[in-house]
């Protein structure tokens, strides 16, 4: 049940939201109102998650219980030892489910250990951030129902954003829905839905055909695969983020922004401050800074960047292509930071439009190993950069076909590239 499905939009959401609003109206003067609303959100979120694959619900509930028990008993002098244990436990759960198939333990979805519970990367990171913040005194231990809703709240459960306890838990203490939140919430929901359905899904067919090897490999095909997937991914992911924020507002909860025009960034550093903002902030705050950040000299800073991006790449998926993607991003970030430190005036002399063009080109080309099924497919597609044979350019009717059909399934790479650049 995805946010753009009929079952979600016409069944689940109306029942859950209207039920929430009716409870607020019927028991507005009751001291039990907040508890009733919390249990309504918790039950709705668990029901939403169970619709994907029922056994995965046990994993989510286990993570919630494990982390709440650990947070309850991990206090006093041994709190840092307890923190290490629970963080390691969370990472172990993530590693087992995410990397077990990659290590050859099997692909059968019937066996839980061979499958990947939906959204596990997001709620595990959210749990880790809570445990660290709790140990630092940045948040307090909530009641168990608040904590359960914090980790399982359905708008941000399957695709983020990664929410900190210090951001969401105080809001759960109020659960006040203003009229402006309802209007803004539906607006963001519609905007995100439009991004997902009208743009991302329209690009999907043409992009999938390129990565499936259905077109002759040349420069245009490679650029279409890079830019086409970059556009598809952005509108899909940012569309989900907009819908998540909008859905949160419908229940009076403000979730953090996850994208801020990343493809207009003038540098890779700026790109990662605008793309998947909550993940970038998590990696920076809990990994990069913990490794020493930029406090230990240029060489150590570059190493910290490389390690952070490698782990960020492996967080996205189990495969050498994700490792390569992380290595390339980490290495280029290190080069960029070194260049900025050694030749600051040279960087300022380059026009902003040129820096934006270079940055978006690098980012798009690096999406190829991210999207490819394996390194061989990535190398095959990247080899098209050296093949400058002229493709068959589409006429105006072929260019407009994806617009009329809201689909690029039958579009040529040249058509996909054209609309990628236009979009």
Protein Blocks (a to p, Z undefined) as FASTA:
>chain_A
ZZkbmklmmmmmmmmmmmmmmmmmmmmmbcklmmmmmmmmmmmmmmmmmmmommlmmmmm
mmmmmmmmmmmmmgcjllmmmmmmmmmmmmmmmmmmmmmmmnonajbfklmklpccehkl
mmmmmmmmmmmmmmnopaccddfklmmmmmmomklmmnopaddfklmmmmmmnopacfkl
mmmmmmmmmmmmmmmmmmmmmmmmmmmmmmnopaccdfklmmmmmmmmmmmmmmmmmmmm
mmmmmmmmmnopacddfbehkllccbfklmmmmgokllmmmmmmmmmmmnnpjmnojklm
mmmmmmmmmmmmmmnogcfklmmmmmmmmmmmmmmmmmmmmmmmlmmmpcfklmmmmmmm
mmmmmmmmmmpmblklmmmmmmmmmmccdcddddfklmmmmmmnopaklpcfklmmmmmm
mZZ
